[in-house]
């Protein structure tokens, strides 16, 4: 019951953040890169995962992200859609929200697990250098055959080498 209360509280916080982001005045994002390739570190409840990932902007506000992460006894393939908007008065800084899916493959066999992964974070493209840094909150809803698990304390961070438009 304690985890359900924690889930409800975190759900309310996430929905409030989502509402605040969507309620902001819309500003045309000016993404300074089209594609970035780099390293993602995913830490928190359930262990640490590290691996390569790629992010590609479909237009100024919409991007897709794919990653392959490795951890102790686990490999995860994750795909995510993200919506971006610039932070006023902060050149190169954007906030984003996203939603995606994950497939977790246990090492040594076992059942593949499906996960739903929302995200809310910041993306910062360094000026005149082909490097982008990011930090986000990415909780995971893992769906097993007969049960589910909510990992609220999950965070991603990393860097990408960026390619111009």
C-alpha positions in Angstrom: 0.0 0.0 0.0 2.9 2.3 0.7 4.2 2.0 -2.9 0.7 2.8 -4.2 0.6 6.0 -2.2 4.1 6.8 -3.5 2.9 6.1 -7.0 -0.2 8.4 -6.6 1.9 11.2 -5.3 4.5 10.9 -8.1 1.8 10.7 -10.7 0.2 13.9 -9.5 3.6 15.6 -9.5 4.3 14.4 -13.1 0.8 15.5 -14.3 1.3 18.9 -12.7 4.7 19.3 -14.4 3.2 18.1 -17.7 0.4 20.6 -17.4 2.8 23.5 -16.6 4.9 22.6 -19.6 2.0 22.4 -22.0 0.5 25.6 -20.5 3.6 27.6 -21.3 3.4 30.1 -24.2 4.4 28.2 -27.3 7.7 29.4 -28.8 9.2 28.0 -32.0 12.2 25.9 -31.0 15.4 26.5 -32.9 17.2 23.2 -32.7 20.8 23.8 -33.5 21.4 20.2 -34.4 19.5 17.5 -36.3 21.1 14.3 -35.0 23.2 13.5 -32.0 25.0 10.3 -31.1 26.3 9.6 -27.6 26.3 7.9 -24.3 23.2 7.5 -22.0 23.6 6.7 -18.3 20.3 5.6 -16.7 20.5 5.5 -12.8 18.2 5.0 -9.8 15.9 2.3 -8.5 16.7 -1.0 -10.1 20.4 -0.4 -10.9 22.5 1.5 -13.3 22.3 1.1 -17.1 24.8 2.5 -19.6 24.9 2.4 -23.4 24.9 4.2 -26.7 22.0 6.2 -28.0 20.9 8.4 -30.9 18.5 11.4 -31.0 17.1 12.7 -34.2 14.9 15.8 -34.6 12.1 15.3 -37.2 11.4 19.1 -37.0 12.2 21.9 -34.6 10.0 20.6 -31.8 9.8 16.8 -32.3 12.5 14.2 -31.8 13.0 10.5 -31.5 15.5 8.8 -29.3 16.8 5.2 -29.4 19.1 3.6 -26.9 20.7 0.2 -26.1 21.6 0.0 -22.4 23.5 -2.6 -20.5 23.4 -3.3 -16.8 24.1 -6.2 -14.4 22.1 -9.1 -15.8 20.0 -7.0 -18.1 20.0 -5.4 -21.6 17.3 -2.8 -22.5 16.3 -1.5 -25.9 14.4 1.7 -25.6 12.6 4.0 -28.1 11.1 7.4 -27.2 9.2 10.3 -28.8 10.1 13.8 -27.3 8.5 17.2 -27.6 10.9 20.1 -27.2 10.5 23.9 -26.4 13.3 26.4 -25.8 13.8 28.0 -22.4 13.4 31.7 -22.7 16.6 33.8 -22.3 18.8 30.7 -22.2 20.5 30.2 -25.6 20.8 26.5 -26.5 18.7 25.2 -23.6 15.4 23.4 -24.2 13.0 21.5 -22.0 11.3 18.4 -23.2 8.7 15.8 -22.3 8.5 12.4 -23.9 7.1 8.9 -23.9 8.4 5.6 -25.1 8.6 1.9 -24.7 11.4 -0.4 -23.5 12.1 -4.1 -23.9 14.2 -5.6 -21.2 16.1 -8.8 -22.0 17.5 -10.7 -18.9 21.0 -12.1 -19.5 21.0 -15.9 -19.6 17.5 -16.2 -20.8 14.2 -15.6 -19.1 11.1 -13.7 -20.2 11.4 -10.4 -22.0 9.8 -7.6 -20.0 8.0 -4.6 -21.6 8.2 -1.2 -20.0 6.5 2.2 -20.5 9.0 5.1 -20.0 7.8 8.8 -19.7 10.5 11.5 -19.5 10.8 15.2 -18.6 14.1 16.9 -18.9 16.5 19.5 -20.1 18.7 19.5 -23.2 21.6 21.9 -23.6 23.6 22.3 -26.9 26.9 24.0 -26.3 27.5 27.0 -28.5 30.1 26.6 -31.3 31.0 23.1 -30.0 29.4 19.9 -31.4 28.4 18.7 -27.9 25.0 18.4 -26.3 24.3 17.6 -22.7 21.0 16.3 -21.2 19.5 15.4 -17.9 16.0 14.0 -17.3 13.6 12.1 -15.0 12.6 8.9 -16.7 10.5 6.6 -14.4 9.7 3.2 -15.7 6.5 1.1 -15.5 7.7 -2.5 -16.0 5.0 -5.0 -17.0 5.8 -8.6 -16.2 3.6 -11.6 -17.0 1.6 -11.6 -13.8 2.6 -8.3 -12.1 3.9 -4.8 -12.7 6.5 -2.6 -11.1 6.9 1.2 -11.0 10.4 2.5 -10.7 9.9 6.2 -9.9 13.5 7.2 -9.0 15.0 6.8 -12.4 17.1 9.5 -14.0 19.0 9.8 -17.3 22.0 11.9 -18.2 24.7 12.0 -20.8 26.2 13.7 -23.7 26.0 13.5 -27.5 28.2 14.5 -30.4 26.0 16.5 -32.6 25.7 16.7 -36.4 24.6 20.0 -38.0 21.3 20.3 -39.9 
